[in-house]
Amino acid sequence: MGDPDEVDDNWLNGEEVACPECHERLYRLDHSPFLDCHFLYCDSCPMRVDVSYYDKTFRTIADALPSEDRTYPTLMAALEARLRQCDCGGRFRDSAPRRCHRCSTVLTAISEPSGVDVWPGWWTDETDTGSLEEAFTARYFRTEDLWEH
Protein backbone atom coordinates (compact mmCIF):
# COMPACT_ATOMS: atom_id res chain seq x y z
CA MET A 1 0.00 0.00 0.00
CA GLY A 2 1.36 3.39 -0.97
CA ASP A 3 1.14 6.73 0.75
CA PRO A 4 -2.58 7.79 0.75
CA ASP A 5 -1.53 11.41 0.05
CA GLU A 6 0.53 10.39 -2.98
CA VAL A 7 -1.04 11.24 -6.35
CA ASP A 8 -0.97 8.53 -9.02
CA ASP A 9 0.31 10.34 -12.10
CA ASN A 10 -0.24 7.24 -14.24
CA TRP A 11 -3.90 6.53 -13.49
CA LEU A 12 -4.56 5.75 -17.18
CA ASN A 13 -1.84 3.06 -17.13
CA GLY A 14 0.16 4.79 -19.84
CA GLU A 15 3.30 3.12 -21.09
CA GLU A 16 5.54 3.14 -24.09
CA VAL A 17 5.29 0.13 -26.40
CA ALA A 18 7.19 -0.65 -29.57
CA CYS A 19 5.84 -2.08 -32.79
CA PRO A 20 7.09 -5.66 -33.08
CA GLU A 21 7.66 -5.18 -36.83
CA CYS A 22 9.03 -1.67 -37.51
CA HIS A 23 9.94 -0.81 -33.87
CA GLU A 24 8.01 2.49 -34.01
CA ARG A 25 7.81 4.06 -30.53
CA LEU A 26 4.14 4.22 -29.47
CA TYR A 27 2.26 5.09 -26.32
CA ARG A 28 -0.69 3.06 -24.98
CA LEU A 29 -3.08 4.29 -22.32
CA ASP A 30 -6.50 3.45 -20.98
CA HIS A 31 -9.40 5.41 -22.44
CA SER A 32 -10.16 8.24 -20.03
CA PRO A 33 -13.52 7.89 -18.27
CA PHE A 34 -13.81 11.68 -18.47
CA LEU A 35 -14.15 11.68 -22.26
CA ASP A 36 -17.71 11.68 -23.55
CA CYS A 37 -17.27 9.24 -26.41
CA HIS A 38 -16.48 5.68 -27.38
CA PHE A 39 -13.49 4.86 -29.58
CA LEU A 40 -13.83 1.87 -31.89
CA TYR A 41 -10.87 0.78 -33.98
CA CYS A 42 -10.73 -0.74 -37.45
CA ASP A 43 -10.05 -4.47 -37.48
CA SER A 44 -7.73 -4.08 -40.51
CA CYS A 45 -5.82 -0.78 -40.11
CA PRO A 46 -4.95 1.83 -37.42
CA MET A 47 -8.06 4.01 -38.04
CA ARG A 48 -10.58 4.68 -35.29
CA VAL A 49 -13.99 6.30 -35.03
CA ASP A 50 -15.00 8.61 -32.22
CA VAL A 51 -18.66 8.10 -31.29
CA SER A 52 -19.93 10.91 -29.08
CA TYR A 53 -22.44 10.11 -26.35
CA TYR A 54 -24.41 13.09 -27.72
CA ASP A 55 -24.50 11.89 -31.33
CA LYS A 56 -28.12 11.60 -32.50
CA THR A 57 -27.65 8.14 -34.06
CA PHE A 58 -25.76 6.90 -30.99
CA ARG A 59 -28.64 8.02 -28.75
CA THR A 60 -31.17 6.28 -31.04
CA ILE A 61 -29.16 3.03 -30.94
CA ALA A 62 -28.63 3.15 -27.17
CA ASP A 63 -32.27 4.02 -26.45
CA ALA A 64 -33.49 1.13 -28.64
CA LEU A 65 -31.67 -1.49 -26.56
CA PRO A 66 -33.96 -3.61 -24.39
CA SER A 67 -33.86 -2.34 -20.81
CA GLU A 68 -32.91 -5.82 -19.56
CA ASP A 69 -29.87 -5.93 -21.87
CA ARG A 70 -28.24 -2.49 -21.74
CA THR A 71 -24.78 -3.89 -21.16
CA TYR A 72 -21.55 -2.57 -22.63
CA PRO A 73 -21.05 -5.61 -24.94
CA THR A 74 -24.62 -5.28 -26.26
CA LEU A 75 -24.14 -1.57 -26.89
CA MET A 76 -20.83 -2.15 -28.69
CA ALA A 77 -22.39 -4.86 -30.89
CA ALA A 78 -25.24 -2.52 -31.82
CA LEU A 79 -22.84 0.33 -32.63
CA GLU A 80 -20.53 -1.93 -34.65
CA ALA A 81 -23.46 -3.11 -36.77
CA ARG A 82 -24.42 0.47 -37.68
CA LEU A 83 -21.00 2.03 -38.27
CA ARG A 84 -19.92 2.67 -41.84
CA GLN A 85 -17.05 0.50 -43.07
CA CYS A 86 -13.52 1.87 -42.86
CA ASP A 87 -12.05 3.21 -46.10
CA CYS A 88 -9.71 0.18 -46.10
CA GLY A 89 -12.72 -2.19 -46.12
CA GLY A 90 -12.40 -3.20 -42.46
CA ARG A 91 -15.04 -2.88 -39.76
CA PHE A 92 -14.83 -0.76 -36.62
CA ARG A 93 -14.91 -2.88 -33.48
CA ASP A 94 -14.45 -2.27 -29.77
CA SER A 95 -12.23 -5.35 -29.52
CA ALA A 96 -10.18 -4.78 -32.70
CA PRO A 97 -6.46 -5.24 -32.12
CA ARG A 98 -4.53 -2.00 -31.85
CA ARG A 99 -2.12 -1.45 -34.73
CA CYS A 100 1.04 0.46 -35.43
CA HIS A 101 0.35 3.76 -37.16
CA ARG A 102 3.43 3.38 -39.34
CA CYS A 103 3.11 -0.20 -40.67
CA SER A 104 -0.32 -1.48 -39.45
CA THR A 105 1.18 -4.44 -37.59
CA VAL A 106 -0.90 -5.71 -34.65
CA LEU A 107 0.59 -4.49 -31.38
CA THR A 108 1.02 -7.77 -29.52
CA ALA A 109 2.03 -5.93 -26.33
CA ILE A 110 -1.65 -4.89 -26.00
CA SER A 111 -3.39 -8.17 -25.30
CA GLU A 112 -6.72 -6.71 -24.13
CA PRO A 113 -7.44 -3.87 -26.58
CA SER A 114 -10.94 -2.86 -25.43
CA GLY A 115 -10.67 0.51 -23.69
CA VAL A 116 -7.04 1.08 -24.76
CA ASP A 117 -5.96 3.95 -26.98
CA VAL A 118 -2.70 4.18 -28.92
CA TRP A 119 -0.80 7.33 -29.82
CA PRO A 120 2.56 7.93 -31.48
CA GLY A 121 5.46 8.10 -29.05
CA TRP A 122 5.89 11.85 -29.56
CA TRP A 123 2.54 12.34 -27.81
CA THR A 124 4.30 12.27 -24.42
CA ASP A 125 7.14 14.60 -25.45
CA GLU A 126 7.49 17.81 -23.50
CA THR A 127 7.64 19.94 -26.64
CA ASP A 128 4.59 21.52 -28.28
CA THR A 129 3.11 18.81 -30.50
CA GLY A 130 -0.11 20.63 -31.40
CA SER A 131 0.47 20.64 -35.16
CA LEU A 132 1.64 17.00 -35.12
CA GLU A 133 -1.44 15.98 -33.13
CA GLU A 134 -3.75 17.87 -35.50
CA ALA A 135 -2.27 16.12 -38.56
CA PHE A 136 -2.33 12.73 -36.80
CA THR A 137 -5.97 12.99 -35.72
CA ALA A 138 -7.04 14.17 -39.18
CA ARG A 139 -5.41 11.09 -40.72
CA TYR A 140 -6.37 8.38 -38.21
CA PHE A 141 -9.59 9.47 -36.45
CA ARG A 142 -13.00 9.63 -38.11
CA THR A 143 -15.34 11.93 -36.23
CA GLU A 144 -17.92 12.57 -38.98
CA ASP A 145 -19.91 10.47 -41.47
CA LEU A 146 -19.83 7.53 -39.08
CA TRP A 147 -23.03 5.71 -39.87
CA GLU A 148 -24.37 3.42 -42.61
CA HIS A 149 -27.14 5.16 -44.49
Residue frames relative to the residue before (quaternion, step in Angstrom):
aa qw qx qy qz dx dy dz
M 1.0000 0.0000 0.0000 0.0000 0.00 0.00 0.00
G 0.3311 -0.7602 0.5302 0.1770 3.55 -0.86 0.97
D 0.7088 -0.4143 0.3587 0.4441 3.50 -1.38 -0.02
P 0.4341 -0.7263 0.4607 0.2680 3.67 -0.65 1.04
D 0.6665 0.4888 -0.3035 0.4741 3.61 1.19 -0.43
E 0.5443 0.6276 -0.3910 0.3962 3.57 1.29 -0.18
V 0.3322 -0.7443 0.5506 0.1802 3.58 -0.90 0.98
D 0.3387 -0.7243 0.5644 0.2051 3.56 -0.94 0.93
D 0.2350 -0.8064 0.5318 0.1081 3.57 -0.31 1.26
N 0.7301 0.3805 -0.2260 0.5207 3.60 1.21 -0.25
W 0.1543 0.8434 -0.4999 0.1221 3.57 0.95 0.87
L 0.6667 0.4428 -0.3120 0.5120 3.62 1.26 -0.16
N 0.4574 -0.7320 0.4105 0.2939 3.57 1.31 0.40
G 0.1921 0.8110 -0.5250 0.1726 3.56 0.99 0.84
E 0.1608 0.7708 -0.6091 0.0949 3.53 -1.11 0.73
E 0.5032 -0.6269 0.5004 0.3214 3.50 -1.18 0.60
V 0.0310 -0.7488 0.6619 0.0151 3.54 -1.15 0.78
A 0.2792 -0.7454 0.5789 0.1767 3.54 -1.22 0.46
C 0.5170 -0.6104 0.4953 0.3388 3.53 -1.11 0.68
P 0.4445 -0.7142 0.4676 0.2714 3.60 -0.80 0.94
E 0.6878 0.4759 -0.2804 0.4709 3.60 1.21 -0.39
C 0.8314 0.1831 -0.0761 0.5191 3.61 0.55 -1.15
H 0.4071 -0.7558 0.4213 0.2924 3.59 1.38 -0.09
E 0.2444 0.7675 -0.5416 0.2407 3.58 1.19 0.55
R 0.4023 -0.6922 0.5493 0.2394 3.58 -1.02 0.87
L 0.0043 0.8011 -0.5950 0.0648 3.58 -0.69 1.16
Y 0.2606 -0.7489 0.5873 0.1619 3.54 -1.29 0.27
R 0.1393 -0.7842 0.6025 0.0514 3.58 -0.74 1.11
L 0.1005 0.7747 -0.6219 0.0547 3.54 -1.13 0.68
D 0.5726 -0.5745 0.4559 0.3665 3.52 -1.25 0.47
H 0.5489 -0.5946 0.4768 0.3432 3.54 -1.16 0.70
S 0.4482 -0.7118 0.4725 0.2630 3.57 -0.75 1.04
P 0.4237 -0.7031 0.5058 0.2651 3.60 -0.88 0.87
F 0.6148 0.5595 -0.3469 0.4343 3.60 1.25 -0.18
L 0.5604 0.5641 -0.4049 0.4515 3.60 1.25 -0.05
D 0.3358 -0.7695 0.5145 0.1744 3.56 -0.99 0.80
C 0.6407 0.4753 -0.3494 0.4914 3.54 0.82 1.04
H 0.3660 -0.6580 0.6023 0.2651 3.50 -1.41 0.19
F 0.2055 -0.7378 0.6263 0.1455 3.57 -1.12 0.71
L 0.0276 -0.7649 0.6435 0.0057 3.56 -0.87 0.98
Y 0.2693 -0.7938 0.5334 0.1130 3.55 -0.87 0.99
C 0.5596 -0.5890 0.4677 0.3481 3.54 -1.22 0.59
D 0.4179 -0.7169 0.5007 0.2463 3.57 -1.04 0.75
S 0.7326 0.4043 -0.2343 0.4949 3.61 1.29 0.04
C 0.7938 0.1281 -0.0641 0.5910 3.62 1.20 -0.37
P 0.6726 -0.5396 0.3249 0.3884 3.65 -1.20 0.11
M 0.4317 0.7217 -0.4584 0.2875 3.65 1.22 -0.03
R 0.0652 -0.7669 0.6344 0.0717 3.54 -1.28 0.46
V 0.2808 -0.7056 0.6144 0.2142 3.52 -1.33 0.32
D 0.2600 -0.7326 0.6112 0.1489 3.52 -1.16 0.73
V 0.0846 -0.8064 0.5852 0.0007 3.57 -0.48 1.24
S 0.2948 -0.7814 0.5311 0.1433 3.56 -0.39 1.28
Y 0.5394 -0.6078 0.4814 0.3286 3.55 -1.14 0.70
Y 0.7024 0.4712 -0.2495 0.4714 3.59 1.20 -0.53
D 0.4239 0.7023 -0.4619 0.3372 3.58 1.31 -0.02
K 0.5409 -0.6608 0.4188 0.3087 3.58 -0.86 1.00
T 0.6809 0.4719 -0.2962 0.4754 3.61 0.88 -0.88
F 0.6066 0.5426 -0.3541 0.4606 3.60 1.02 -0.74
R 0.6629 0.5044 -0.3092 0.4588 3.59 0.87 -0.95
T 0.6372 0.5264 -0.3261 0.4588 3.60 0.98 -0.85
I 0.6644 0.4976 -0.2991 0.4706 3.59 0.92 -0.92
A 0.6854 0.4883 -0.2895 0.4561 3.59 0.81 -0.98
D 0.6833 0.4932 -0.2892 0.4540 3.59 0.93 -0.88
A 0.6566 0.5238 -0.3094 0.4459 3.61 1.15 -0.55
L 0.5146 0.6396 -0.4302 0.3755 3.61 1.20 -0.21
P 0.5321 -0.6202 0.4587 0.3489 3.60 -0.98 0.75
S 0.5621 -0.6429 0.3995 0.3332 3.58 -0.87 0.90
E 0.6757 0.4867 -0.3071 0.4607 3.60 1.09 -0.60
D 0.7712 0.2941 -0.1758 0.5365 3.62 1.23 -0.16
R 0.3153 0.7461 -0.5224 0.2664 3.59 0.84 0.96
T 0.2380 0.7792 -0.5335 0.2272 3.53 0.75 1.10
Y 0.6673 -0.5022 0.3676 0.4091 3.56 -1.25 0.38
P 0.6718 0.4863 -0.3302 0.4507 3.68 0.79 -0.83
T 0.6427 0.5137 -0.3241 0.4669 3.60 1.01 -0.75
L 0.6425 0.5127 -0.3179 0.4724 3.58 0.99 -0.83
M 0.6625 0.5015 -0.3163 0.4577 3.60 0.87 -0.91
A 0.6424 0.5194 -0.3277 0.4585 3.61 0.94 -0.82
A 0.6622 0.5007 -0.3041 0.4673 3.59 0.98 -0.82
L 0.6454 0.5051 -0.3169 0.4774 3.59 1.00 -0.79
E 0.6537 0.5370 -0.3117 0.4326 3.57 0.87 -1.00
A 0.6597 0.5236 -0.3037 0.4455 3.58 1.00 -0.83
R 0.7427 0.4207 -0.2213 0.4716 3.60 1.09 -0.63
L 0.5608 0.6204 -0.3943 0.3810 3.60 1.19 -0.37
R 0.5113 -0.6250 0.5013 0.3108 3.53 -1.12 0.76
Q 0.5866 -0.5807 0.4347 0.3603 3.57 -1.13 0.68
C 0.5444 -0.5731 0.4994 0.3547 3.54 -1.27 0.46
D 0.6267 -0.5460 0.4013 0.3847 3.58 -1.19 0.48
C 0.6488 0.5133 -0.3186 0.4627 3.61 1.16 -0.50
G 0.5858 -0.5786 0.3664 0.4333 3.60 1.29 -0.25
G 0.5549 0.6148 -0.3859 0.4064 3.58 1.28 -0.18
R 0.4201 -0.6701 0.5503 0.2676 3.54 -1.36 0.08
F 0.4292 -0.6841 0.5284 0.2619 3.55 -1.13 0.71
R 0.0239 0.8052 -0.5847 0.0953 3.53 -0.78 1.15
D 0.5502 -0.6048 0.4699 0.3327 3.54 -1.15 0.68
S 0.7704 0.3681 -0.1791 0.4889 3.58 0.98 -0.85
A 0.3345 0.7513 -0.5097 0.2525 3.62 1.21 0.25
P 0.5125 -0.6314 0.4652 0.3497 3.60 -0.98 0.69
R 0.4372 -0.6625 0.5305 0.2974 3.55 -1.08 0.68
R 0.2003 -0.8071 0.5536 0.0438 3.54 -1.03 0.92
C 0.5845 -0.5569 0.4677 0.3599 3.50 -1.29 0.49
H 0.4473 -0.7015 0.4918 0.2567 3.56 -0.95 0.87
R 0.6536 0.5169 -0.3162 0.4534 3.58 1.16 -0.46
C 0.8539 0.1309 -0.0209 0.5033 3.62 0.72 -1.04
S 0.4590 -0.7256 0.3965 0.3250 3.62 1.33 0.01
T 0.3851 0.7169 -0.4937 0.3067 3.60 1.19 0.26
V 0.5223 -0.6185 0.4870 0.3277 3.58 -1.09 0.77
L 0.3563 -0.7331 0.5452 0.1960 3.55 -0.92 0.97
T 0.2485 -0.8250 0.4953 0.1109 3.55 -0.01 1.33
A 0.5667 0.5957 -0.3875 0.4170 3.61 1.20 -0.34
I 0.6880 0.3980 -0.2658 0.5455 3.61 1.27 -0.31
S 0.1180 -0.8556 0.5028 0.0347 3.55 0.11 1.31
E 0.7477 0.2426 -0.1547 0.5985 3.60 1.16 -0.57
P 0.1416 -0.8692 0.4661 0.0844 3.61 0.19 1.22
S 0.5393 0.6342 -0.4250 0.3554 3.63 1.06 -0.56
G 0.8278 0.1868 -0.1606 0.5041 3.57 -0.80 1.04
V 0.6246 0.5057 -0.3432 0.4862 3.60 1.27 0.19
D 0.1690 -0.7720 0.6080 0.0768 3.54 -0.98 0.93
V 0.1993 -0.7808 0.5849 0.0920 3.56 -1.14 0.68
W 0.0642 -0.7814 0.6207 -0.0102 3.52 -0.94 1.01
P 0.5918 -0.5246 0.4439 0.4212 3.58 -1.21 0.28
G 0.6460 -0.5616 0.3628 0.3684 3.58 -1.15 0.57
W 0.6056 0.5755 -0.3633 0.4124 3.61 1.08 -0.58
W 0.4914 0.6944 -0.4158 0.3216 3.58 1.25 -0.39
T 0.7230 0.4201 -0.2380 0.4942 3.60 1.11 -0.63
D 0.4354 0.7053 -0.4623 0.3151 3.60 1.25 -0.06
E 0.5413 -0.6468 0.4471 0.2979 3.54 -1.16 0.65
T 0.5941 0.5873 -0.3674 0.4088 3.59 1.17 -0.44
D 0.6095 -0.5410 0.4284 0.3903 3.57 -1.29 0.29
T 0.0557 -0.8254 0.5615 -0.0187 3.57 -0.51 1.21
G 0.2359 0.8309 -0.4814 0.1492 3.58 1.26 0.33
S 0.7071 0.4420 -0.2816 0.4747 3.60 0.80 -0.92
L 0.6171 0.5287 -0.3429 0.4713 3.61 1.08 -0.66
E 0.6638 0.5062 -0.2993 0.4620 3.57 0.94 -0.91
E 0.6345 0.5312 -0.3274 0.4562 3.58 0.99 -0.81
A 0.6747 0.4761 -0.2917 0.4828 3.61 0.90 -0.88
F 0.6450 0.5278 -0.3175 0.4523 3.59 0.98 -0.83
T 0.6990 0.4631 -0.2872 0.4631 3.60 0.79 -0.96
A 0.6180 0.5374 -0.3509 0.4539 3.61 1.05 -0.66
R 0.7025 0.4697 -0.2651 0.4643 3.59 1.04 -0.76
Y 0.8333 0.2912 -0.0992 0.4593 3.59 0.85 -0.96
F 0.7210 0.3871 -0.2532 0.5160 3.64 1.18 -0.14
R 0.1707 -0.7510 0.6281 0.1111 3.57 -0.87 0.94
T 0.0596 -0.8130 0.5792 -0.0041 3.55 -0.72 1.09
E 0.7414 0.3000 -0.1876 0.5702 3.60 1.30 -0.16
D 0.8088 0.2348 -0.1893 0.5048 3.56 -1.30 0.34
L 0.1874 0.8432 -0.4742 0.1704 3.54 0.90 1.04
W 0.7813 0.4389 -0.1627 0.4130 3.52 0.95 -0.93
E 0.5380 -0.5634 0.5164 0.3555 3.54 -1.29 0.55
H 0.3529 -0.7456 0.5255 0.2085 3.56 -1.01 0.72
